[in-house]
């Protein structure tokens, strides 16, 4: 039996160790659902992905995404990291437009490849998002989370696109970075509204500072959230069409939990592209059986 290749990556990293970790099993064809879930539970990473031949027409390969407890259809940093691993493993070559096509639970997604080597940047076109509710939909649960916070120009909203989050703008970057949220209140909000939780952001010199609290899936704070930042970008594009952020910006995320992620957002009409750099930290093989 051929060795099963495995990589551990640092996605959206401004420096090594600054991004969001991801495990990728390259040769997962033939793995059962139970085997993938057990391995993802063992890695204990936010997500682990498994690459295999595509089933959908037009896709170059297929990626399945697992948290330690369940499979999910889409998330940003696993999508970008899986593309990085597939390119490095020789599973795929960009087409003439510099695009590769990755199949996942959310469909077949285009991923744009720019630059080469360690400077390479990958951008995924986020699933189309829409605003599905305002603060009145959450009632007192959202008010309890944001009690005492001075909010920014854009009113809080619930945004859906592949996943569903509450988003809220803080008036000040320093207040955002120093905020000590009530995590139990965020979890109550997530459960009451069937969302992942709350993303908060503030305007900064480069673009946005972002913090994400996916309490609905048991995570206290996410250091680098591709899907969440895609929803924030769609929210900004819909509510602030002529502002300085309307065409795109750079996100800083994760410093409050010891990381330093750098996520690049590009807004092209209704299309939102989320991307950045990925580093391979561990490159080896998996010895994993069902016995």
C-alpha positions as CSV (number, residue, x, y, z in Angstrom):
1,X,0.0,0.0,0.0
2,X,1.3,3.4,-0.9
3,X,2.1,5.8,1.9
4,X,-0.7,8.3,2.7
5,X,0.6,11.8,2.5
6,X,-0.2,14.3,5.2
7,X,0.5,18.0,5.6
8,X,0.0,20.4,8.5
9,X,-0.4,24.0,7.4
10,X,-0.5,27.5,8.7
11,X,-3.2,29.3,6.7
12,X,-3.6,33.1,6.4
13,X,-0.3,33.6,8.2
14,X,1.5,36.9,8.3
15,X,4.4,34.9,10.0
16,X,5.0,31.3,10.8
17,X,2.6,30.3,13.6
18,X,0.4,33.3,13.1
19,X,-2.4,31.8,11.0
20,X,-5.0,29.1,11.5
21,X,-3.6,25.5,11.7
22,X,-5.1,22.9,9.3
23,X,-4.4,19.2,8.8
24,X,-4.7,17.8,5.2
25,X,-4.7,14.1,4.3
26,X,-3.7,14.1,0.6
27,X,-4.6,10.5,-0.4
28,X,-8.0,10.0,1.3
29,X,-9.7,8.0,-1.5
30,X,-11.3,5.0,0.1
31,X,-11.4,6.4,3.6
32,X,-14.8,5.8,5.3
33,X,-16.7,8.6,7.0
34,X,-16.0,7.1,10.3
35,X,-12.3,6.9,9.6
36,X,-12.1,10.5,8.6
37,X,-14.0,11.6,11.7
38,X,-11.9,9.6,14.0
39,X,-8.7,11.0,12.5
40,X,-10.1,14.6,12.7
41,X,-10.9,14.0,16.3
42,X,-7.4,12.8,17.0
43,X,-5.7,15.8,15.3
44,X,-7.9,18.0,17.5
45,X,-7.4,20.9,15.0
46,X,-10.2,23.3,14.3
47,X,-10.6,21.5,10.9
48,X,-8.9,18.6,9.1
49,X,-9.5,18.1,5.4
50,X,-9.4,15.0,3.2
51,X,-8.6,15.2,-0.5
52,X,-9.9,12.7,-3.1
53,X,-10.9,12.6,-6.8
54,X,-13.7,14.9,-7.8
55,X,-17.3,13.7,-8.3
56,X,-18.8,16.9,-9.6
57,X,-18.5,18.0,-13.2
58,X,-15.9,20.7,-13.7
59,X,-14.1,20.1,-10.4
60,X,-10.3,19.3,-10.3
61,X,-10.5,17.4,-6.9
62,X,-12.8,17.0,-3.9
63,X,-12.1,18.2,-0.3
64,X,-14.1,17.0,2.7
65,X,-13.9,19.2,5.8
66,X,-14.2,17.8,9.3
67,X,-14.1,19.4,12.7
68,X,-13.2,17.2,15.7
69,X,-16.9,16.3,16.0
70,X,-18.6,16.6,12.6
71,X,-18.3,17.2,8.9
72,X,-19.1,20.7,7.6
73,X,-19.9,21.8,4.0
74,X,-17.6,24.9,3.8
75,X,-15.1,26.9,5.7
76,X,-12.6,29.5,4.5
77,X,-9.2,28.4,5.9
78,X,-9.7,24.7,5.1
79,X,-10.7,25.6,1.5
80,X,-7.5,27.7,1.0
81,X,-5.3,25.2,2.8
82,X,-6.7,22.3,0.8
83,X,-5.9,24.1,-2.4
84,X,-2.4,24.8,-1.2
85,X,-1.9,21.1,-0.4
86,X,-3.4,20.0,-3.7
87,X,-1.1,22.3,-5.7
88,X,2.0,21.2,-3.8
89,X,1.1,17.5,-4.1
90,X,0.7,17.9,-7.9
91,X,-3.0,17.0,-7.9
92,X,-4.0,20.0,-9.9
93,X,-2.6,22.7,-12.2
94,X,-4.2,26.1,-12.6
95,X,-6.0,26.7,-15.9
96,X,-5.1,29.5,-18.3
97,X,-7.0,32.0,-16.1
98,X,-5.0,31.0,-13.0
99,X,-8.1,29.2,-11.5
100,X,-8.4,25.7,-9.9
101,X,-11.8,24.2,-9.1
102,X,-12.4,22.6,-5.7
103,X,-15.4,20.5,-4.9
104,X,-16.7,20.7,-1.3
105,X,-20.1,20.4,0.4
106,X,-21.0,23.9,-0.8
107,X,-20.5,23.0,-4.4
108,X,-17.6,23.6,-6.9
109,X,-15.7,26.7,-5.9
110,X,-13.2,28.7,-8.0
111,X,-9.8,29.4,-6.4
112,X,-7.6,32.0,-7.9
113,X,-3.8,31.3,-7.8
114,X,-1.5,34.3,-7.8
115,X,2.3,34.5,-7.5
116,X,4.7,31.6,-7.0
117,X,6.6,29.8,-4.3
118,X,6.5,31.1,-0.7
119,X,4.9,34.3,-2.0
120,X,1.9,32.5,-3.5
121,X,-1.5,33.8,-2.6
122,X,-4.8,31.8,-3.0
123,X,-8.2,33.4,-3.2
124,X,-11.5,31.6,-2.9
125,X,-14.8,33.1,-4.2
126,X,-17.0,33.0,-1.2
127,X,-20.5,31.5,-1.5
128,X,-23.0,34.2,-2.2
129,X,-24.2,35.9,1.0
130,X,-27.2,37.8,2.1
131,X,-28.3,39.8,5.1
132,X,-31.1,37.7,6.7
133,X,-31.9,39.7,9.9
134,X,-31.2,42.7,12.0
135,X,-30.8,43.2,15.8
136,X,-34.5,42.9,16.4
137,X,-34.3,39.2,15.3
138,X,-32.1,38.4,18.2
139,X,-33.8,40.4,20.9
140,X,-32.2,40.6,24.3
141,X,-29.6,37.9,23.5
142,X,-27.7,40.2,21.2
143,X,-28.2,43.2,23.5
144,X,-26.7,41.1,26.3
145,X,-23.6,40.3,24.3
146,X,-23.0,43.9,23.1
147,X,-23.9,45.6,26.4
148,X,-21.7,48.6,27.0
149,X,-20.0,48.5,23.6
150,X,-19.9,51.7,21.5
151,X,-20.9,50.5,18.0
152,X,-19.7,51.8,14.7
153,X,-21.5,53.1,11.6
154,X,-23.0,49.8,10.4
155,X,-25.8,48.3,12.4
156,X,-25.5,44.7,13.6
157,X,-26.9,42.1,11.3
158,X,-27.2,38.4,10.7
159,X,-25.5,37.3,7.5
160,X,-25.9,34.0,5.7
161,X,-23.7,32.4,3.0
162,X,-22.5,28.9,3.4
163,X,-22.6,29.6,7.1
164,X,-24.6,32.0,9.3
165,X,-23.0,34.6,11.7
166,X,-24.0,37.7,13.5
167,X,-21.7,40.6,12.7
168,X,-21.2,43.9,14.5
169,X,-19.0,46.9,14.0
170,X,-17.1,48.5,16.9
171,X,-16.5,52.2,16.8
172,X,-12.8,51.9,17.8
173,X,-10.0,49.4,17.0
174,X,-8.5,49.6,20.5
175,X,-11.9,48.8,22.1
176,X,-12.2,45.8,19.8
177,X,-8.8,44.4,20.7
178,X,-9.3,45.0,24.4
179,X,-12.9,43.6,24.5
180,X,-13.5,40.8,27.0
181,X,-16.7,39.3,25.8
182,X,-19.2,37.2,27.8
183,X,-18.6,33.8,26.0
184,X,-21.7,32.2,27.7
185,X,-23.8,35.1,26.3
186,X,-22.4,34.5,22.8
187,X,-23.2,30.8,23.0
188,X,-26.7,31.7,24.1
189,X,-27.0,34.0,21.1
190,X,-25.7,31.3,18.7
191,X,-28.1,28.6,20.0
192,X,-31.1,30.9,20.1
193,X,-30.6,32.1,16.5
194,X,-29.1,29.0,14.9
195,X,-25.8,30.7,14.0
196,X,-22.2,30.0,14.6
197,X,-21.9,33.0,16.9
198,X,-20.6,36.6,16.6
199,X,-17.9,38.3,14.5
200,X,-17.0,41.8,15.5
201,X,-14.8,44.3,13.5
202,X,-13.4,47.8,13.6
203,X,-11.8,49.9,10.9
204,X,-8.0,50.1,11.0
205,X,-5.2,51.7,8.9
206,X,-5.0,48.7,6.5
207,X,-8.7,47.9,6.5
208,X,-10.3,45.9,9.3
209,X,-9.4,44.3,12.6
210,X,-11.6,41.3,13.2
211,X,-12.4,39.0,16.1
212,X,-14.6,35.9,15.6
213,X,-16.4,33.9,18.4
214,X,-17.9,30.7,17.0
215,X,-19.4,29.6,20.2
216,X,-22.2,27.7,18.4
217,X,-19.6,25.0,17.6
218,X,-17.8,25.2,20.9
219,X,-14.8,27.4,19.9
220,X,-14.0,30.3,22.1
221,X,-12.2,32.5,19.5
222,X,-11.0,31.7,16.0
223,X,-7.6,33.1,15.0
224,X,-8.3,33.3,11.3
225,X,-11.8,33.0,9.8
226,X,-12.0,32.8,6.0
227,X,-15.7,32.1,5.7
228,X,-16.6,34.7,8.4
229,X,-14.6,37.3,6.7
230,X,-16.3,36.6,3.5
231,X,-19.6,37.3,5.2
232,X,-18.3,40.5,6.8
233,X,-17.1,41.6,3.3
234,X,-20.6,40.9,1.8
235,X,-22.2,42.8,4.7
236,X,-19.8,45.8,4.1
237,X,-20.4,45.7,0.4
238,X,-24.1,45.8,0.8
239,X,-24.2,48.5,3.5
240,X,-21.3,50.7,2.6
241,X,-21.2,50.8,-1.2
242,X,-19.2,54.0,-1.6
243,X,-16.9,53.8,1.4
244,X,-13.1,53.1,1.5
245,X,-13.7,49.4,2.1
246,X,-16.1,48.9,-0.9
247,X,-13.5,47.4,-3.3
248,X,-11.6,45.4,-0.7
249,X,-9.2,45.6,2.2
250,X,-6.7,43.7,4.5
251,X,-7.9,42.0,7.7
252,X,-5.8,41.6,10.9
253,X,-7.1,38.8,13.1
254,X,-6.0,36.6,15.9
255,X,-3.5,38.8,17.9
256,X,-5.8,38.5,21.0
257,X,-5.2,34.8,21.0
258,X,-1.5,34.8,20.2
259,X,-1.7,34.6,16.4
260,X,-1.2,37.2,13.6
261,X,-3.4,36.4,10.6
262,X,-3.4,38.5,7.5
263,X,-6.5,37.9,5.2
264,X,-6.9,39.8,1.9
265,X,-10.4,40.7,0.8
266,X,-11.3,41.7,-2.7
267,X,-14.8,42.8,-3.7
268,X,-15.6,42.7,-7.4
269,X,-19.3,43.7,-7.8
270,X,-21.3,40.9,-6.0
271,X,-18.2,38.6,-5.9
272,X,-16.2,38.4,-2.7
273,X,-12.8,36.8,-2.8
274,X,-11.0,35.8,0.4
275,X,-7.4,34.9,0.4
276,X,-3.8,35.1,1.6
277,X,-0.6,33.1,2.1
278,X,-0.3,29.5,3.5
279,X,2.8,27.9,4.9
280,X,3.5,24.2,5.1
281,X,4.8,23.5,8.6
282,X,4.7,19.6,8.7
283,X,5.1,17.4,5.5
284,X,5.0,13.7,6.0
285,X,2.8,10.6,6.0
286,X,-0.1,9.2,8.0
287,X,-0.1,5.7,9.6
288,X,-3.8,5.3,10.5
289,X,-5.9,2.2,10.4
290,X,-9.5,1.4,11.4
291,X,-8.4,-1.4,13.7
